[in-house]
């Protein structure tokens, strides 16, 4: 029983560390990063920059939405 509880707690911890749930509208122009709300803005900024870097561009924050949770970035 203790082993199952440990596995359960570990899985919740790892899930909480996940930055994003999904990506949407990811192309050369920009990206929407759907998230769980647990990840901090720096993590999402880094993910957006990693995406835009593939096109030799810089990520710029555009807006945030609360339902569903996502941040939108454009690549410049």
C-alpha positions in Angstrom: 0.0 0.0 0.0 2.8 2.4 0.8 4.4 1.6 -2.5 1.2 2.6 -4.4 0.9 5.8 -2.4 4.5 6.6 -3.2 3.9 6.0 -6.9 0.7 8.1 -6.8 2.5 11.0 -5.1 5.4 10.8 -7.5 3.1 10.9 -10.5 1.2 14.0 -9.2 4.6 15.7 -8.6 5.8 14.9 -12.2 2.5 16.0 -13.6 2.7 19.3 -11.7 6.2 19.9 -13.2 4.9 19.6 -16.8 4.9 23.0 -18.4 2.4 22.5 -21.1 -0.6 20.4 -22.0 -0.5 21.1 -25.8 0.6 23.4 -28.5 -1.8 25.1 -31.0 -1.3 27.3 -34.0 2.4 26.6 -34.0 4.0 27.9 -37.2 6.6 30.4 -38.3 4.4 33.3 -37.3 4.0 32.3 -33.7 2.7 29.8 -31.2 -0.1 29.3 -28.6 1.1 27.4 -25.5 -1.8 25.7 -23.6 -0.7 25.1 -20.1 -1.9 23.8 -16.7 -1.4 27.0 -14.8 1.3 25.4 -12.6 4.2 26.3 -14.9 5.7 29.8 -14.4 5.8 32.4 -17.1 9.6 32.0 -17.5 9.1 28.3 -18.5 6.5 29.3 -21.1 8.7 32.1 -22.4 11.6 29.6 -22.8 9.3 27.2 -24.8 8.1 30.0 -27.0 11.7 31.2 -27.7 12.8 27.6 -28.5 10.0 27.4 -31.0 10.8 30.8 -32.7 14.5 30.0 -32.7 13.9 27.3 -35.2 13.0 30.1 -37.6 15.8 32.4 -36.5 13.3 34.7 -34.8 12.6 36.1 -31.3 9.4 35.2 -29.4 7.3 38.2 -28.3 4.4 37.8 -25.8 1.1 38.8 -27.3 -1.6 37.8 -24.8 -2.8 35.4 -22.2 -6.2 33.7 -21.9 -7.8 32.1 -18.8 -10.4 29.8 -20.4 -8.7 27.7 -21.8 -5.4 28.6 -20.2 -2.9 29.6 -22.9 -0.3 32.2 -23.8 0.1 33.5 -27.3 3.5 34.5 -28.7 4.5 35.8 -32.1 7.8 35.2 -33.8 9.6 38.4 -35.0 
